[in-house]
Amino acid sequence: MKNIMIAVTAFLFMVVGMQHVAQADATKAAVEDMKGKANANAEKAKGEVKALTEEAKGNKMTGAMERAKGQTKAAGERIKGEAKELKAKTE
């Protein structure tokens, strides 16, 4: 009986410990996702500012290119954030 109680107690401590680690990983994953989205928004804003500056100078084609570069970099940052989020979930 004593051995069974020790085994049950050890099992419960193990389950609680794994649950705590899982919650920490979920929090880290959410943080990585938010950082990726924030970086994506920053890159998109930088591209838009450069595009508006070029358009103000009269370079509409360069402005369109800068806007496209900003959107491409934003997509890259978003993908990096999602990759880090998945990595954090699997740790």
Z-matrix of the N, CA and C atoms (Angstrom, degrees):
N
C 1 1.438
C 2 1.538 1 110.60
N 3 1.344 2 113.78 1 -41.71
C 4 1.459 3 118.92 2 -179.60
C 5 1.535 4 110.50 3 -63.12
N 6 1.326 5 117.29 4 -41.20
C 7 1.462 6 121.35 5 179.74
C 8 1.522 7 111.44 6 -64.39
N 9 1.322 8 116.59 7 -37.97
C 10 1.469 9 120.83 8 178.73
C 11 1.526 10 110.28 9 -64.85
N 12 1.322 11 117.58 10 -42.91
C 13 1.460 12 120.94 11 179.31
C 14 1.532 13 111.28 12 -64.29
N 15 1.314 14 116.74 13 -39.07
C 16 1.465 15 120.22 14 177.95
C 17 1.527 16 109.67 15 -64.41
N 18 1.329 17 117.19 16 -43.03
C 19 1.463 18 120.97 17 179.67
C 20 1.522 19 111.21 18 -64.23
N 21 1.328 20 117.67 19 -43.17
C 22 1.468 21 121.73 20 179.51
C 23 1.530 22 110.05 21 -64.45
N 24 1.325 23 117.52 22 -43.28
C 25 1.468 24 121.37 23 179.03
C 26 1.524 25 110.94 24 -62.65
N 27 1.324 26 117.23 25 -43.74
C 28 1.464 27 120.69 26 178.57
C 29 1.518 28 110.72 27 -63.06
N 30 1.322 29 116.80 28 -40.87
C 31 1.471 30 120.68 29 179.33
C 32 1.525 31 110.57 30 -63.00
N 33 1.330 32 116.87 31 -43.48
C 34 1.465 33 120.01 32 -179.94
C 35 1.523 34 111.77 33 -64.01
N 36 1.333 35 117.66 34 -41.08
C 37 1.466 36 120.04 35 177.11
C 38 1.527 37 110.66 36 -62.72
N 39 1.319 38 117.42 37 -38.22
C 40 1.455 39 121.61 38 -179.96
C 41 1.532 40 110.47 39 -65.73
N 42 1.341 41 116.75 40 -43.85
C 43 1.469 42 120.55 41 -179.43
C 44 1.526 43 110.55 42 -64.59
N 45 1.319 44 117.23 43 -44.03
C 46 1.467 45 120.98 44 179.74
C 47 1.529 46 110.26 45 -64.20
N 48 1.323 47 116.90 46 -40.22
C 49 1.468 48 120.62 47 178.37
C 50 1.516 49 111.96 48 -63.28
N 51 1.323 50 118.19 49 -41.81
C 52 1.470 51 121.19 50 178.99
C 53 1.515 52 110.88 51 -67.46
N 54 1.333 53 117.23 52 -35.55
C 55 1.458 54 120.05 53 179.11
C 56 1.522 55 110.00 54 -65.69
N 57 1.313 56 117.78 55 -40.12
C 58 1.463 57 121.85 56 179.02
C 59 1.522 58 110.51 57 -62.33
N 60 1.324 59 117.36 58 -42.84
C 61 1.471 60 121.47 59 178.80
C 62 1.518 61 109.94 60 -65.37
N 63 1.326 62 117.64 61 -39.76
C 64 1.464 63 120.99 62 179.78
C 65 1.521 64 111.10 63 -63.15
N 66 1.333 65 117.28 64 -38.64
C 67 1.456 66 120.04 65 178.39
C 68 1.520 67 111.04 66 -67.30
N 69 1.320 68 117.55 67 -38.02
C 70 1.462 69 120.83 68 178.74
C 71 1.527 70 110.14 69 -65.48
N 72 1.333 71 117.11 70 -39.66
C 73 1.454 72 120.17 71 178.58
C 74 1.524 73 111.22 72 -65.88
N 75 1.326 74 117.31 73 -37.44
C 76 1.466 75 120.65 74 178.79
C 77 1.525 76 110.57 75 -64.78
N 78 1.329 77 116.63 76 -39.31
C 79 1.460 78 120.24 77 178.48
C 80 1.522 79 110.47 78 -66.39
N 81 1.320 80 116.31 79 -44.35
C 82 1.467 81 120.23 80 179.24
C 83 1.529 82 109.97 81 -62.97
N 84 1.326 83 117.34 82 -38.43
C 85 1.456 84 120.80 83 179.30
C 86 1.527 85 110.83 84 -64.47
N 87 1.320 86 116.73 85 -41.50
C 88 1.463 87 120.29 86 178.81
C 89 1.526 88 111.15 87 -64.66
N 90 1.324 89 116.32 88 -39.05
C 91 1.474 90 120.44 89 178.76
C 92 1.524 91 110.06 90 -64.72
N 93 1.334 92 117.18 91 -43.54
C 94 1.470 93 120.58 92 179.61
C 95 1.529 94 110.84 93 -63.39
N 96 1.323 95 116.60 94 -38.59
C 97 1.464 96 120.52 95 178.43
C 98 1.529 97 110.51 96 -64.26
N 99 1.333 98 116.70 97 -44.29
C 100 1.467 99 120.04 98 179.45
C 101 1.524 100 111.23 99 -64.86
N 102 1.339 101 117.20 100 -39.53
C 103 1.462 102 120.13 101 178.83
C 104 1.521 103 110.55 102 -63.90
N 105 1.336 104 116.94 103 -40.36
C 106 1.462 105 120.50 104 178.35
C 107 1.518 106 111.77 105 -62.86
N 108 1.329 107 116.41 106 -42.88
C 109 1.469 108 120.10 107 178.77
C 110 1.524 109 111.61 108 -66.51
N 111 1.338 110 116.09 109 -39.10
C 112 1.466 111 119.58 110 178.86
C 113 1.525 112 110.69 111 -65.01
N 114 1.328 113 117.30 112 -43.22
C 115 1.468 114 120.41 113 178.26
C 116 1.522 115 110.74 114 -64.49
N 117 1.329 116 116.93 115 -37.44
C 118 1.461 117 120.46 116 178.73
C 119 1.527 118 110.49 117 -63.87
N 120 1.322 119 116.01 118 -43.96
C 121 1.467 120 119.48 119 179.02
C 122 1.526 121 111.12 120 -64.48
N 123 1.324 122 117.04 121 -37.03
C 124 1.467 123 120.50 122 179.17
C 125 1.524 124 110.68 123 -65.79
N 126 1.335 125 117.09 124 -43.73
C 127 1.473 126 120.31 125 179.36
C 128 1.528 127 111.18 126 -64.44
N 129 1.317 128 116.11 127 -39.73
C 130 1.463 129 119.66 128 178.92
C 131 1.529 130 110.67 129 -64.96
N 132 1.323 131 116.61 130 -40.52
C 133 1.466 132 120.94 131 179.02
C 134 1.528 133 111.02 132 -66.26
N 135 1.345 134 116.64 133 -40.10
C 136 1.465 135 119.25 134 177.75
C 137 1.524 136 110.75 135 -62.30
N 138 1.322 137 116.28 136 -42.54
C 139 1.465 138 120.01 137 178.43
C 140 1.516 139 111.97 138 -62.99
N 141 1.321 140 116.17 139 -39.66
C 142 1.464 141 120.54 140 179.81
C 143 1.527 142 111.09 141 -66.38
N 144 1.333 143 116.85 142 -40.16
C 145 1.475 144 120.70 143 179.04
C 146 1.525 145 109.74 144 -64.37
N 147 1.331 146 116.92 145 -45.04
C 148 1.467 147 119.78 146 178.60
C 149 1.522 148 110.90 147 -62.70
N 150 1.340 149 116.22 148 -38.78
C 151 1.463 150 120.28 149 179.72
C 152 1.525 151 110.72 150 -64.90
N 153 1.305 152 117.04 151 -44.08
C 154 1.464 153 119.97 152 179.87
C 155 1.527 154 111.23 153 -65.63
N 156 1.331 155 116.57 154 -36.30
C 157 1.469 156 120.32 155 177.80
C 158 1.524 157 110.40 156 -63.90
N 159 1.320 158 116.38 157 -45.10
C 160 1.467 159 119.92 158 -179.88
C 161 1.526 160 111.17 159 -67.06
N 162 1.324 161 116.86 160 -38.98
C 163 1.468 162 119.69 161 178.64
C 164 1.524 163 111.38 162 -66.21
N 165 1.345 164 116.38 163 -33.85
C 166 1.460 165 119.81 164 177.37
C 167 1.523 166 110.64 165 -66.56
N 168 1.321 167 116.77 166 -30.19
C 169 1.464 168 121.01 167 177.22
C 170 1.525 169 111.27 168 -77.87
N 171 1.317 170 116.84 169 -12.11
C 172 1.459 171 120.41 170 -179.42
C 173 1.516 172 113.56 171 100.53
N 174 1.316 173 118.18 172 5.44
C 175 1.468 174 122.66 173 -180.00
C 176 1.527 175 109.72 174 -97.00
N 177 1.329 176 115.62 175 82.46
C 178 1.459 177 118.53 176 -176.36
C 179 1.523 178 111.93 177 -68.69
N 180 1.312 179 117.44 178 -36.24
C 181 1.459 180 119.98 179 -179.43
C 182 1.532 181 110.82 180 -67.63
N 183 1.323 182 116.58 181 -43.53
C 184 1.464 183 120.35 182 178.17
C 185 1.525 184 110.08 183 -64.13
N 186 1.324 185 116.45 184 -37.33
C 187 1.467 186 120.53 185 177.49
C 188 1.521 187 111.65 186 -62.05
N 189 1.319 188 115.96 187 -42.07
C 190 1.467 189 119.78 188 178.47
C 191 1.525 190 110.65 189 -65.60
N 192 1.329 191 116.79 190 -37.78
C 193 1.467 192 120.18 191 178.31
C 194 1.523 193 111.04 192 -65.89
N 195 1.329 194 116.65 193 -42.40
C 196 1.469 195 120.01 194 179.55
C 197 1.525 196 110.84 195 -64.28
N 198 1.320 197 116.42 196 -39.21
C 199 1.462 198 120.53 197 178.34
C 200 1.525 199 110.14 198 -63.34
N 201 1.339 200 116.80 199 -43.41
C 202 1.467 201 121.09 200 179.10
C 203 1.527 202 111.21 201 -65.12
N 204 1.347 203 116.48 202 -40.14
C 205 1.464 204 119.46 203 177.65
C 206 1.527 205 111.04 204 -62.56
N 207 1.316 206 116.90 205 -40.19
C 208 1.461 207 120.99 206 178.44
C 209 1.520 208 111.63 207 -63.30
N 210 1.330 209 116.66 208 -41.02
C 211 1.466 210 119.95 209 179.37
C 212 1.527 211 110.75 210 -68.65
N 213 1.329 212 116.69 211 -36.56
C 214 1.465 213 120.18 212 178.64
C 215 1.526 214 110.85 213 -66.64
N 216 1.332 215 116.23 214 -44.93
C 217 1.460 216 119.63 215 178.34
C 218 1.531 217 110.93 216 -64.07
N 219 1.334 218 116.58 217 -36.46
C 220 1.462 219 120.39 218 178.20
C 221 1.526 220 110.44 219 -63.55
N 222 1.310 221 116.58 220 -41.65
C 223 1.467 222 120.14 221 178.27
C 224 1.526 223 110.44 222 -63.75
N 225 1.318 224 117.09 223 -39.96
C 226 1.458 225 121.36 224 178.11
C 227 1.525 226 112.02 225 -62.79
N 228 1.327 227 116.46 226 -42.57
C 229 1.468 228 120.41 227 179.09
C 230 1.527 229 110.57 228 -66.15
N 231 1.332 230 115.97 229 -38.57
C 232 1.462 231 119.97 230 178.67
C 233 1.527 232 110.58 231 -63.34
N 234 1.326 233 116.56 232 -41.61
C 235 1.469 234 121.19 233 179.29
C 236 1.526 235 110.50 234 -66.19
N 237 1.342 236 116.70 235 -41.14
C 238 1.469 237 119.67 236 177.29
C 239 1.529 238 110.85 237 -60.65
N 240 1.331 239 115.90 238 -41.58
C 241 1.460 240 120.30 239 179.14
C 242 1.520 241 111.71 240 -63.23
N 243 1.327 242 116.96 241 -41.00
C 244 1.462 243 120.65 242 178.65
C 245 1.528 244 110.72 243 -66.90
N 246 1.326 245 116.83 244 -37.52
C 247 1.466 246 120.14 245 178.58
C 248 1.528 247 110.55 246 -65.35
N 249 1.322 248 116.30 247 -42.84
C 250 1.470 249 119.69 248 178.70
C 251 1.527 250 110.57 249 -66.71
N 252 1.337 251 116.39 250 -34.84
C 253 1.457 252 119.89 251 177.73
C 254 1.524 253 110.65 252 -63.45
N 255 1.323 254 116.68 253 -45.86
C 256 1.470 255 120.36 254 178.42
C 257 1.517 256 111.61 255 -63.31
N 258 1.331 257 116.11 256 -39.15
C 259 1.459 258 120.01 257 178.82
C 260 1.528 259 110.23 258 -63.49
N 261 1.334 260 116.51 259 -42.28
C 262 1.469 261 119.98 260 179.78
C 263 1.522 262 111.33 261 -65.68
N 264 1.319 263 116.63 262 -34.59
C 265 1.478 264 119.36 263 179.75
C 266 1.522 265 111.46 264 -68.88
N 267 1.321 266 117.01 265 -31.94
C 268 1.461 267 119.69 266 -176.34
C 269 1.528 268 113.18 267 -87.94
N 270 1.318 269 117.77 268 -9.58
C 271 1.467 270 120.27 269 179.99
C 272 1.510 271 110.70 270 -73.38
